[in-house]
Amino acid sequence: MLLLVVLPALVSGTGVHLKSVRLGNQAFPLQPGGQRLRISQASPVLHLDFGTPPLTGVQAQIDGRDLVLDGAWLLRRRTANTGPLADGPHELTLHGKDLKRNWAFVVDTHPPALKILSPSPGAHLGGDRLVLRGKAEAGSLVEARAGEAVVQTRPDADGVFSLELPIRHGPNTIRWEARDEAGNRTPGDLEISCDQTPPQIVASLRDRPPEENGERLIRTGSPILRIQTTDRESGLAGIEVRVDSGKARRVPLPAPGKPAEIRLDGLPDGLRKVEVTALNRAGGRSRSQLEFLVDTTEEFGRATLTLGARGRDVEQLQRRLADQGFLHTADVAGHFGEPTRQAVRALQEELGLRVDGIAGSYTIAALSSRIYVNLAEFSLVLVDWKGEERTYPIAHGTPDHPTPTGSFVVADLAQDPTWIPPDSPWAREAQVTPPGPGNPLGTRWIGLDHGLVGIHGTPAEWTIGSRASHGCLRMTVPDVEDLFERVNLGTPVRILSGTEADPVLGRFWP
């Protein structure tokens, strides 16, 4: 008797039972269609897996080119070398009994582009978080690692990406990688340093001022500020100094171990607050603050007065504010407090000046004297802050060197001046004359904001009442010394020729 044995694996059907299709590093879906797969190998190997050994022949093609499938007929796997494939689109086709399938795929052997925009290599960062920004190939996956932390993201349509990682204090190695859809990788690393310690800073005045009534008192408006800073981690990046609420000023970095020193020029009288900020390369910052009282003079009109100022000049300011109805008499105490500041603001608002509560030159001038000059009458009239008038005889410029007319202000005040000959033909043979007898300026100089023109004394008192000067207004020595004590920087000076149709002429020279 003939016994026929049929192996179940061989009679499961006459068709092909395809289980998986893999080309290189990509597994194709059994049902073709949808998005094209991307292959990163230029010569990928084709792997076919079957649920049962195929009884019929299976043929594979790429772009219509037949592939040679290897593997015994009883085995469930077939493989084929595809040979080199150019970058770009291709098509895989499988033929067999009851089998005809096509897959479109793309060979892409180029690694994705990736550029880190920030931070830069070797950067010093503060805090415990790193924000990594860059540009990468659209559609790729960007991954970054710092220690145990791993973060992934995908760039936007423009290729821009940003991700955040925790970092530790000290040096950090950030390892990053971009992977495209084909599996190509672009790796790299970035060394950065994390500095969570702010710099150390100590600010002081070089000439330590004495303490009076709990306040540091200095007698100069140009003290020297000393700044000692250290930063052993990332290093100093900058030093800024701000006086009161003014604009921050950058200070040159000192040599290592040395203090930085700068002069704070032009500080007004009053309570000054100085803030010094040190910044390190990681963005950390520390601040040091100083408070001290500036009191440079007791003479009214010599210094700008602000909140906290004190002395006889402040008392004089307060008396004038009180006489004009801006301050209560009870607040005249020689200390520039809030009532005085409000009184100054009220005065400034009424006169159309800048309203800041600071008694500067124009505010002080508004509380001081005014000078009117009639060249035709060889006369100068001083109207003081109380409205009282004083008249002085003068000499003025010759026809060849006339005195200018118009409105000016006192811009310079000098006691016992040195005369320096001007760069002018008439002074070609003249010599510098020190203070003393024979000085062409006498003992006082009241300079105007107009070239080299001013009001001064003269040893040639017989010239008073005539056109004898080179443009300046001459006075006798006793008269100019008296006038000098009654004016301030910013005092208005109006010079008239004497022929104008001006009510001032009728008021003082009827």
Secondary structure, DSSP 4 states (H G I P E B T S, - for coil): -PPP---GGG-S-SS--EEEEEETTEEEPSS--SSPEEE--SSPEEEEEESS--SS--EEEETTEEE--BS-TTSSEEEEE-----SEEEEEEEEETTEEEEEEEEE--SPPPEEEEESPTT-EE-SSEEEEEEEE-TT-EEEEEETTEEEEE---TTSEEEEEEE--SEEEEEEEEEE-TT--EEEEEEEEEE--SPPEEEEEESSPPPEETTEEEES-SSPEEEEEEE-SSS-EEEEEEEETTS--EEEPPPPTT--EEEE-TTPPBEEEEEEEEEEETTS-EEEEEEEEEE---SSTTSS-B-TT-BSHHHHHHHHHHHHTTSS-GGG-SSB--HHHHHHHHHHHHHHT---SS-B-HHHHHHTS-EEEEETTTTEEEEE-TTS-EEEEE-BEE-SSSPPP-EEEEEEEEEESPPB---SSGGGTT---B-SSTT-TTTTEEEEESSTT-EEEE-S-GGGTTSEEESSSEEE-HHHHHHHHTT--TT-EEEEE-S-S--HHHHHH--
